[in-house]
Amino acid sequence: MRNTIFIVLLSVILVGGSVVPATFADHVSAGSGIGAGLGGVDHPGSWYPGENLKVGDYFKYKVCHAEYKDCTDFWFSMWIEKEVTSGPEDVLRVQVLVEDGNKVLKGHMDVGKVTPEYIGGTVSDNILKYASVYKNSISWLSSFATAEIDQPGKGPKAFSKVSWGKIANIGGEQVSPIGMETITVPAGTYDTILVGWKAGGVTSHINVVDEFPLPVKALTWVQVTEGNPPREYEFSLHEYDNVSSNPFAGFIDTEEAKKGVGCITNYDVVKIYENTNTNSMVVDIIYGPEKPRIGCEIEWTINFKKTFSTDLWENQVHYDILKVSVIDGQTVPIASAANDEGHDKLFSTSGQVHTYWLMQGDPGLQKFAVIVYGTGPVYSVPDPAKFGYVLFDVSLQNKQSQSTPSYTPPAPAPTPAESETSIPSWIKNNAGWWADGMIDDSSFVSGIQWLISNGIVNVPPTEQGTGAGASVIPDWIKNNAGWWASGQIPDSAFVSGLQWLISNGVMAIS
């Protein structure tokens, strides 16, 4: 009997009015020329992106852009650390934290004071694509409004101004203040001016606040000649504050953690070209590396094509990548790429996908599936006529190389302090990886055992336990390791866990 994939949909959320975007809600106080290409609102003052931006400002946005995974949401947080000199002008050094599904990325960028856009060559490589989304969404209005500068068409823009400028595309839509609206976002309630433009029968808008540095909300649409337009970008402000210390200090960068796992960077790929089990479409799958490692990403390129002509792509595809298990003859999902990104399913406008999925779980030969739920607009219930899936096997490797020790200390080894308890700070990385499940119990214990025996880690004298030791390490010890790694508890609390391991015979110290 052919296997059947059983999918449990946790929720299906239908967003009313989202498939066909409306122009403005009734509660918006409109400017003089909505629908007529005219703008300007009866509000004094002017604005530009970066107005009153200062050291210590912290922002957290939920944002998406059509050019990044078909407008899949991620978190973009930024903290203005300090002023630095870059060339002929002073700029602002911005620390950035990206939370994208189960990935955490830390980096920085330098932004100008005239416009809060990043300066080329100053962006950390690991956050470059996210910084581009920031430039093309949150700071996009800097194309029209800037700080005072001696250039024609530049400078702050008055809210009463009929037009701030034209979008440089066919038709040249006017970008203008077109209304006022009091809105509530997770960061608070704001009296906003809507800056917008109308194209293809729908209105895009960005909510800005007088004397506030950056927009607080936006929803814009791609200009299309027919059909329902997809979102170009959308964002909302979830947190704002002014803080003196780095709010990202306790976060562990996923890319840094992967360095201790032994991720493969140069690899061959595996190609799979099959019809779905229902012959609803052809799925062209390319993934690599051939044998991915737990704790590392699999790179995926997936093309959904029509069965009657594989030169043509299916579009508006609702899909997911699953790790599955066969139980009593039924194929049951045990992990989902969509769920790891905080979604029920994934979506591709074009039918062409390039994405990454961080592998977790157990090594060995595992069964995967690319499943198509159906087709249709992003917020709609997919048409099940295109439902189907492709099953295939992937060989997953262990988290770390078996031949290369992961705990060899750097040379020269840190000199232990004279105090009774001494733990070098670099060991926090290992503790954090263990707490996150990227290092197994035996590897962590053997590593710490070696460090104590060789004087790298000093703990108070502890009576050595006898026998085989405990079979299971208590959860509180692993929790302590994670909290210590993130700076939430002192060294002494972490040491208490190490003493328990020694006294219970889990670690034998020579």
JOBELDA-V182396 format. One record per residue. N is the residue number from 0. OMEGA is omega in degrees with one decimal (* if undefined). NEAR is the number of other ideal C-beta (glycine too) atoms within 12 Angstrom. D_FIRST is the distance of its C-alpha to the first C-alpha in Angstrom with 1 decimal. Layout:
n & omega & near & d_first
N & OMEGA & NEAR & D_FIRST
N & OMEGA & NEAR & D_FIRST
This chain:
n & omega & near & d_first
0 & -179.9 & 8 & 0.0
1 & 178.0 & 13 & 3.8
2 & 176.8 & 20 & 6.3
3 & 176.6 & 23 & 9.0
4 & 176.6 & 34 & 12.6
5 & -176.7 & 21 & 14.8
6 & 174.6 & 30 & 18.4
7 & 177.2 & 14 & 21.4
8 & -179.4 & 19 & 24.4
9 & 178.3 & 14 & 27.4
10 & 171.1 & 11 & 29.7
11 & -174.9 & 18 & 30.2
12 & 175.6 & 15 & 33.9
13 & -178.2 & 14 & 35.4
14 & -177.1 & 18 & 38.8
15 & 178.0 & 11 & 41.1
16 & -175.4 & 15 & 43.1
17 & -178.8 & 21 & 41.4
18 & 175.2 & 22 & 39.6
19 & -174.1 & 19 & 42.9
20 & 177.7 & 33 & 45.5
21 & 177.9 & 20 & 48.8
22 & 177.8 & 26 & 52.2
23 & 175.8 & 26 & 53.8
24 & -176.9 & 18 & 53.5
25 & -175.2 & 10 & 56.4
26 & 177.8 & 12 & 57.8
27 & 174.2 & 24 & 58.5
28 & -168.9 & 22 & 62.2
29 & 173.1 & 29 & 62.2
30 & -169.8 & 34 & 64.7
31 & -169.0 & 20 & 66.9
32 & -178.7 & 22 & 64.8
33 & 179.9 & 27 & 61.1
34 & -179.5 & 21 & 59.7
35 & 179.2 & 15 & 62.9
36 & 179.1 & 24 & 62.4
37 & -178.9 & 21 & 65.1
38 & -176.6 & 40 & 64.8
39 & 178.8 & 29 & 66.9
40 & -178.5 & 37 & 67.1
41 & 178.6 & 17 & 70.0
42 & -177.6 & 28 & 69.6
43 & 173.3 & 13 & 72.1
44 & -178.8 & 21 & 71.4
45 & -175.2 & 26 & 69.1
46 & 169.7 & 38 & 66.1
47 & 176.3 & 39 & 64.3
48 & -177.2 & 38 & 61.3
49 & 179.4 & 36 & 62.6
50 & -180.0 & 31 & 65.5
51 & 176.0 & 21 & 66.7
52 & -174.3 & 33 & 64.0
53 & 178.0 & 22 & 65.3
54 & -179.3 & 23 & 64.6
55 & -179.4 & 24 & 62.5
56 & -179.0 & 32 & 60.5
57 & 179.6 & 32 & 56.9
58 & 172.0 & 41 & 54.2
59 & -179.1 & 32 & 50.5
60 & 162.1 & 39 & 48.5
61 & -169.4 & 32 & 45.0
62 & 171.6 & 45 & 44.6
63 & 177.2 & 37 & 42.3
64 & -176.9 & 33 & 43.0
65 & -177.8 & 28 & 41.2
66 & 175.6 & 23 & 41.8
67 & 175.8 & 30 & 39.9
68 & 175.4 & 34 & 36.2
69 & 175.9 & 34 & 36.7
70 & 172.0 & 32 & 38.9
71 & -176.4 & 35 & 36.9
72 & 166.6 & 32 & 39.2
73 & 179.7 & 36 & 40.8
74 & 178.5 & 34 & 43.9
75 & -179.9 & 41 & 47.1
76 & -179.2 & 39 & 50.0
77 & -179.8 & 46 & 53.4
78 & 180.0 & 37 & 56.7
79 & -172.8 & 37 & 60.0
80 & -172.9 & 28 & 61.2
81 & 170.9 & 20 & 64.6
82 & 177.3 & 20 & 66.7
83 & 177.3 & 22 & 66.8
84 & 178.6 & 14 & 68.8
85 & -177.3 & 20 & 66.9
86 & -175.4 & 13 & 69.2
87 & -174.9 & 8 & 71.9
88 & 172.1 & 18 & 70.4
89 & 178.5 & 18 & 69.2
90 & 180.0 & 32 & 65.5
91 & 174.9 & 35 & 63.2
92 & -175.8 & 28 & 60.8
93 & 171.2 & 45 & 57.6
94 & -173.0 & 35 & 55.1
95 & 172.2 & 44 & 51.6
96 & 176.3 & 37 & 48.5
97 & 173.7 & 40 & 45.1
98 & -174.1 & 30 & 42.1
99 & -175.1 & 35 & 39.1
100 & 179.1 & 29 & 35.9
101 & 175.9 & 27 & 35.9
102 & 173.8 & 34 & 38.6
103 & -177.3 & 31 & 42.3
104 & 178.3 & 37 & 44.8
105 & 178.1 & 31 & 48.6
106 & 178.4 & 34 & 51.1
107 & 174.4 & 32 & 54.2
108 & 174.4 & 40 & 55.9
109 & 179.3 & 33 & 59.4
110 & -179.6 & 42 & 60.2
111 & 176.9 & 33 & 63.4
112 & 175.6 & 31 & 65.9
113 & 172.4 & 28 & 66.5
114 & -178.8 & 35 & 62.7
115 & 175.9 & 38 & 60.1
116 & -178.3 & 34 & 58.0
117 & 179.3 & 34 & 57.1
118 & -177.4 & 28 & 59.4
119 & 179.3 & 17 & 57.8
120 & -178.7 & 14 & 57.4
121 & -175.1 & 25 & 57.5
122 & 174.4 & 30 & 53.9
123 & -174.7 & 26 & 51.8
124 & -173.4 & 15 & 49.1
125 & 179.9 & 25 & 46.2
126 & -173.1 & 36 & 47.0
127 & -177.6 & 23 & 48.2
128 & 178.0 & 27 & 45.4
129 & 175.2 & 40 & 45.8
130 & 176.4 & 37 & 49.6
131 & 175.4 & 25 & 49.1
132 & 177.1 & 37 & 47.2
133 & -178.9 & 40 & 50.1
134 & -175.3 & 32 & 52.6
135 & 178.4 & 27 & 50.8
136 & -174.1 & 41 & 50.4
137 & -178.6 & 46 & 52.4
138 & -173.0 & 41 & 55.5
139 & -178.1 & 35 & 55.0
140 & 175.1 & 42 & 58.1
141 & 172.2 & 40 & 60.3
142 & -175.9 & 25 & 60.1
143 & -176.2 & 35 & 62.5
144 & -179.2 & 39 & 64.3
145 & 169.0 & 31 & 65.8
146 & -179.7 & 28 & 68.5
147 & 179.8 & 17 & 72.0
148 & -175.7 & 19 & 72.3
149 & 175.9 & 10 & 74.9
150 & -179.9 & 11 & 72.6
151 & 177.4 & 8 & 72.5
152 & -179.9 & 17 & 69.8
153 & -179.6 & 20 & 68.9
154 & 177.6 & 24 & 69.7
155 & -179.6 & 29 & 68.7
156 & 179.9 & 36 & 67.9
157 & 178.3 & 26 & 69.5
158 & 179.7 & 33 & 67.4
159 & -176.8 & 23 & 69.8
160 & -177.1 & 31 & 69.3
161 & -179.4 & 22 & 68.0
162 & 174.7 & 28 & 65.7
163 & -178.9 & 40 & 64.7
164 & -178.6 & 27 & 63.7
165 & 171.6 & 20 & 61.2
166 & -175.0 & 26 & 57.7
167 & 172.2 & 11 & 57.8
168 & -177.4 & 14 & 55.5
169 & -177.8 & 11 & 55.9
170 & 177.7 & 15 & 57.8
171 & -178.3 & 15 & 59.1
172 & 178.1 & 28 & 58.2
173 & 173.4 & 31 & 60.8
174 & -169.7 & 36 & 59.9
175 & 164.7 & 42 & 62.0
176 & -172.2 & 45 & 62.5
177 & 178.6 & 43 & 61.3
178 & 176.3 & 38 & 61.3
179 & -174.4 & 32 & 61.6
180 & 171.1 & 33 & 59.1
181 & -175.6 & 21 & 58.9
182 & 173.4 & 30 & 55.5
183 & 172.7 & 17 & 53.8
184 & -178.3 & 27 & 51.5
185 & -180.0 & 20 & 50.4
186 & 179.9 & 27 & 53.6
187 & 178.8 & 20 & 55.9
188 & -174.1 & 16 & 57.5
189 & 167.5 & 27 & 59.3
190 & -170.9 & 23 & 61.6
191 & 168.3 & 36 & 60.2
192 & 179.2 & 46 & 61.2
193 & 173.2 & 45 & 58.4
194 & -172.6 & 48 & 58.7
195 & 177.7 & 45 & 56.6
196 & -177.7 & 40 & 56.2
197 & 179.3 & 33 & 54.8
198 & 178.6 & 29 & 52.8
199 & 177.8 & 26 & 50.4
200 & 178.9 & 19 & 51.3
201 & -178.0 & 31 & 50.2
202 & 171.9 & 35 & 52.3
203 & -179.7 & 37 & 51.4
204 & 177.7 & 43 & 53.4
205 & -179.8 & 44 & 54.3
206 & 177.3 & 41 & 56.0
207 & -178.2 & 48 & 59.0
208 & 179.6 & 34 & 61.6
209 & 177.8 & 28 & 65.3
210 & 175.4 & 22 & 66.3
211 & -166.9 & 30 & 62.8
212 & -172.0 & 37 & 61.6
213 & 176.6 & 46 & 58.1
214 & -178.3 & 46 & 56.2
215 & -178.8 & 38 & 54.4
216 & 176.5 & 38 & 51.7
217 & 170.0 & 38 & 50.4
218 & -178.5 & 35 & 48.0
219 & -172.9 & 41 & 48.2
220 & 175.3 & 34 & 46.3
221 & 177.2 & 28 & 45.7
222 & 178.8 & 25 & 47.9
223 & -179.7 & 18 & 45.8
224 & 178.3 & 12 & 47.1
225 & 179.5 & 8 & 44.5
226 & -179.9 & 19 & 41.7
227 & -178.8 & 24 & 41.4
228 & 172.8 & 29 & 42.7
229 & 176.0 & 34 & 40.7
230 & 170.1 & 35 & 42.4
231 & 170.7 & 36 & 44.6
232 & 179.3 & 39 & 45.3
233 & 175.3 & 36 & 45.5
234 & 174.4 & 38 & 47.1
235 & -179.0 & 34 & 48.8
236 & -178.2 & 38 & 51.2
237 & 178.1 & 24 & 49.9
238 & 171.5 & 25 & 52.7
239 & 179.2 & 30 & 56.3
240 & 170.3 & 20 & 59.0
241 & -173.1 & 18 & 61.7
242 & -176.1 & 23 & 61.3
243 & -178.8 & 15 & 63.4
244 & -176.0 & 15 & 60.8
245 & -179.1 & 24 & 57.5
246 & -177.4 & 26 & 54.8
247 & -173.8 & 30 & 52.1
248 & -176.7 & 19 & 53.5
249 & -178.9 & 21 & 51.0
250 & 177.6 & 29 & 47.9
251 & 179.9 & 32 & 46.2
252 & -179.3 & 28 & 45.3
253 & -179.2 & 35 & 41.7
254 & 177.8 & 28 & 42.8
255 & 178.5 & 24 & 45.4
256 & -179.0 & 37 & 43.0
257 & -178.6 & 32 & 40.7
258 & 178.7 & 21 & 43.7
259 & -178.4 & 36 & 43.4
260 & -178.1 & 37 & 39.7
261 & -178.8 & 27 & 40.1
262 & -179.8 & 32 & 38.2
263 & -178.0 & 23 & 37.8
264 & 175.6 & 15 & 39.8
265 & -171.6 & 10 & 39.7
266 & 170.3 & 20 & 36.2
267 & -179.1 & 14 & 34.0
268 & 176.1 & 19 & 31.1
269 & -179.1 & 23 & 27.5
270 & 177.7 & 18 & 26.4
271 & -177.8 & 27 & 22.9
272 & -173.7 & 19 & 22.7
273 & 165.9 & 27 & 19.4
274 & 170.9 & 24 & 18.3
275 & -178.7 & 34 & 16.3
276 & 179.5 & 23 & 12.7
277 & -176.2 & 24 & 14.4
278 & -178.3 & 19 & 17.2
279 & 177.5 & 31 & 19.6
280 & 175.2 & 37 & 21.7
281 & 178.3 & 31 & 22.3
282 & 178.5 & 45 & 22.5
283 & -173.4 & 28 & 25.1
284 & 171.5 & 35 & 25.0
285 & 177.6 & 26 & 27.9
286 & 177.8 & 37 & 28.3
287 & 3.0 & 28 & 30.8
288 & -177.9 & 26 & 31.8
289 & 177.5 & 22 & 29.3
290 & -177.2 & 27 & 29.3
291 & -179.4 & 39 & 30.3
292 & 173.5 & 33 & 32.3
293 & -176.2 & 35 & 31.9
294 & 178.3 & 37 & 34.7
295 & -178.7 & 36 & 34.7
296 & 165.3 & 32 & 33.3
297 & 175.8 & 39 & 30.7
298 & -176.4 & 29 & 32.0
299 & 166.1 & 36 & 29.6
300 & -175.4 & 25 & 30.2
301 & 175.7 & 43 & 27.6
302 & 177.2 & 31 & 28.1
303 & -172.9 & 42 & 26.2
304 & -179.4 & 29 & 26.9
305 & -177.0 & 24 & 26.6
306 & -176.4 & 20 & 24.3
307 & 177.6 & 13 & 27.1
308 & -175.9 & 11 & 29.6
309 & 170.7 & 19 & 28.8
310 & -178.0 & 11 & 32.5
311 & 179.2 & 17 & 32.1
312 & 165.4 & 24 & 30.8
313 & 176.6 & 37 & 29.0
314 & -179.2 & 26 & 31.3
315 & -175.1 & 29 & 31.3
316 & 171.8 & 40 & 27.8
317 & -171.5 & 38 & 26.6
318 & 173.5 & 45 & 24.3
319 & 170.3 & 40 & 23.8
320 & -173.6 & 42 & 23.1
321 & 161.7 & 36 & 21.1
322 & -170.1 & 38 & 20.6
323 & 176.7 & 32 & 17.4
324 & 178.4 & 25 & 16.0
325 & -178.7 & 22 & 12.7
326 & -179.6 & 15 & 13.4
327 & 177.4 & 11 & 11.5
328 & 179.1 & 12 & 8.1
329 & -179.4 & 16 & 9.7
330 & -172.0 & 28 & 11.8
331 & 177.4 & 22 & 15.3
332 & 175.1 & 32 & 18.4
333 & 175.7 & 22 & 21.2
334 & -174.7 & 29 & 23.8
335 & 175.3 & 34 & 24.7
336 & 179.3 & 38 & 27.3
337 & 179.7 & 33 & 28.3
338 & 179.1 & 26 & 28.9
339 & 175.9 & 30 & 31.0
340 & 178.2 & 30 & 33.1
341 & -177.8 & 23 & 33.5
342 & 175.1 & 31 & 31.3
343 & 179.9 & 25 & 28.2
344 & 178.0 & 39 & 27.1
345 & -176.1 & 37 & 28.8
346 & 175.1 & 38 & 30.4
347 & 178.4 & 38 & 31.5
348 & -172.7 & 33 & 34.1
349 & -173.3 & 23 & 34.0
350 & 178.9 & 29 & 30.4
351 & -170.7 & 24 & 31.8
352 & 169.1 & 37 & 31.3
353 & -174.0 & 22 & 33.2
354 & 179.6 & 33 & 32.7
355 & 177.5 & 32 & 32.7
356 & 179.5 & 38 & 30.7
357 & -176.6 & 37 & 32.2
358 & 174.9 & 40 & 29.9
359 & 179.8 & 31 & 30.1
360 & -173.8 & 25 & 28.4
361 & 175.1 & 19 & 27.6
362 & 178.8 & 23 & 27.7
363 & 179.3 & 18 & 25.2
364 & -176.2 & 15 & 22.1
365 & 179.0 & 28 & 20.4
366 & 179.0 & 27 & 17.5
367 & 176.5 & 39 & 18.8
368 & 163.3 & 41 & 17.8
369 & -175.3 & 47 & 20.0
370 & 175.4 & 43 & 19.1
371 & 178.4 & 44 & 20.9
372 & -178.1 & 39 & 21.7
373 & -179.7 & 31 & 23.7
374 & 179.1 & 31 & 27.2
375 & -179.9 & 27 & 30.6
376 & -169.4 & 27 & 33.8
377 & -176.7 & 37 & 33.7
378 & -177.5 & 25 & 34.6
379 & 169.4 & 24 & 32.6
380 & -175.1 & 20 & 29.2
381 & 176.7 & 32 & 27.0
382 & -174.7 & 18 & 25.9
383 & -179.8 & 18 & 22.1
384 & -179.7 & 17 & 22.0
385 & -179.2 & 31 & 21.6
386 & 175.5 & 27 & 18.9
387 & -178.4 & 34 & 16.4
388 & 174.4 & 38 & 15.9
389 & 178.6 & 36 & 16.0
390 & 177.8 & 31 & 14.8
391 & -178.1 & 29 & 17.1
392 & 174.9 & 20 & 18.9
393 & 179.2 & 35 & 22.5
394 & -178.8 & 22 & 24.8
395 & 177.6 & 29 & 27.2
396 & 177.5 & 28 & 30.6
397 & -174.2 & 28 & 32.8
398 & -174.6 & 34 & 35.3
399 & 177.9 & 32 & 38.2
400 & -179.2 & 19 & 39.2
401 & -175.8 & 14 & 39.6
402 & -176.4 & 8 & 42.7
403 & 177.9 & 13 & 44.7
404 & -177.8 & 17 & 46.1
405 & -171.7 & 33 & 45.7
406 & 176.6 & 33 & 48.8
407 & -176.1 & 16 & 51.6
408 & 179.2 & 24 & 54.3
409 & 178.3 & 13 & 56.0
410 & -1.7 & 7 & 59.2
411 & -178.2 & 8 & 61.8
412 & 177.2 & 18 & 60.2
413 & 178.2 & 20 & 61.4
414 & -179.1 & 12 & 64.5
415 & 176.7 & 21 & 64.0
416 & -177.6 & 16 & 66.2
417 & -178.5 & 8 & 69.0
418 & -176.2 & 13 & 67.5
419 & 177.6 & 17 & 65.8
420 & -179.8 & 24 & 62.5
421 & 179.1 & 25 & 61.5
422 & 176.3 & 32 & 58.1
423 & -175.1 & 26 & 58.0
424 & -176.9 & 19 & 56.3
425 & 179.1 & 21 & 54.0
426 & 179.4 & 36 & 52.1
427 & 177.5 & 29 & 50.8
428 & -179.6 & 33 & 48.2
429 & 179.8 & 42 & 46.6
430 & 179.0 & 44 & 46.9
431 & 179.4 & 36 & 45.2
432 & 176.9 & 35 & 42.3
433 & 179.9 & 40 & 41.8
434 & -179.5 & 32 & 41.9
435 & 178.4 & 32 & 39.3
436 & 179.6 & 25 & 36.9
437 & 175.1 & 39 & 37.5
438 & -178.2 & 34 & 39.3
439 & -174.5 & 26 & 38.1
440 & -175.2 & 25 & 40.5
441 & 179.1 & 22 & 41.5
442 & 179.3 & 27 & 42.4
443 & -178.8 & 39 & 44.5
444 & -179.1 & 34 & 46.2
445 & 177.9 & 24 & 47.1
446 & 178.4 & 34 & 48.4
447 & 177.4 & 40 & 50.6
448 & 179.1 & 27 & 51.7
449 & -178.3 & 26 & 52.9
450 & 178.1 & 33 & 54.7
451 & -178.2 & 33 & 56.5
452 & -178.2 & 20 & 57.5
453 & 173.0 & 19 & 58.9
454 & 178.2 & 19 & 60.9
455 & 175.6 & 29 & 58.9
456 & 176.9 & 38 & 58.1
457 & 174.6 & 27 & 60.8
458 & 177.6 & 33 & 60.1
459 & 177.9 & 19 & 62.6
460 & -175.5 & 14 & 63.1
461 & 179.1 & 25 & 60.4
462 & -177.1 & 13 & 60.2
463 & 176.6 & 22 & 57.5
464 & -179.9 & 19 & 54.9
465 & 177.7 & 12 & 54.2
466 & -175.2 & 12 & 51.2
467 & -180.0 & 10 & 47.6
468 & -178.2 & 22 & 47.8
469 & 179.4 & 19 & 45.4
470 & -178.8 & 12 & 41.6
471 & 175.9 & 13 & 40.8
472 & -178.3 & 28 & 43.0
473 & -179.3 & 18 & 43.8
474 & -175.4 & 13 & 42.6
475 & 178.7 & 19 & 46.2
476 & 178.1 & 33 & 46.9
477 & 176.6 & 29 & 44.2
478 & 178.0 & 23 & 45.2
479 & -179.4 & 31 & 48.8
480 & 178.7 & 43 & 47.8
481 & 179.5 & 32 & 46.2
482 & 177.3 & 23 & 49.1
483 & -179.9 & 32 & 51.6
484 & -179.4 & 35 & 49.9
485 & 175.6 & 23 & 50.3
486 & -177.0 & 22 & 53.9
487 & 179.1 & 19 & 53.4
488 & -177.5 & 23 & 54.9
489 & 178.8 & 14 & 57.7
490 & -175.5 & 30 & 57.5
491 & 179.6 & 19 & 58.7
492 & 177.2 & 25 & 55.6
493 & 179.9 & 39 & 53.3
494 & 179.5 & 32 & 55.7
495 & 176.1 & 24 & 55.3
496 & 177.8 & 37 & 51.6
497 & 177.7 & 38 & 52.6
498 & 177.9 & 29 & 55.1
499 & 179.7 & 28 & 52.5
500 & 179.5 & 38 & 50.4
501 & -174.9 & 32 & 53.5
502 & 179.5 & 24 & 54.8
503 & 173.4 & 26 & 51.5
504 & 177.7 & 22 & 51.1
505 & 175.9 & 32 & 48.2
506 & 175.8 & 34 & 50.5
507 & -176.1 & 23 & 53.1
508 & 179.0 & 28 & 56.1
509 & * & 11 & 58.5
